[in-house]
Amino acid sequence: EDERPSPARRRKLVRADPEKLLTPGRIERLDAIGFEWETGYVKSTKTWEDYFNDLLDYFSSHGTFDVPRLLRMEHETKGTSTLGHWVYRQREMYRKEAEGAKIPSPNLWDERRERLNGIGFNWAKGQ
């Protein structure tokens, strides 16, 4: 069995401490092609409720809940999770629940699912 970390995990490890994992020559070559050592990711302070309200605003403007995954709302900071990604996560949770997977905080998820159902949210993109 291959126990090597995934490519995403390796990138994270390299960014965290390049001198530990890479030779000086490799660091120079990565610098030469413009490798970004800092990801620019900032943990969002938005709550589920904030995203829910953004979704209502998006629906009012566009008439659909199919938010492009990478769409960044005007007030969203670069490097934070987007409304489209939040919508994707809600659909993913719904799909996992339907497949019988264990859901973290099931009571909270039940309440949130019902709120999304209450606004007519479509659980499959393009419905």
Protein Blocks (a to p, Z undefined) as FASTA:
>chain_A
ZZbdcfklmmmmmmmmmmlmpcfklmmmmmmnopafbgoiacdfbdfklmmmmmmmmmmm
nopabdcfklccfklcehiacfklmmmmmmmmmmmmmnopacehkllmmmmmmmmmmnop
afbghZZ
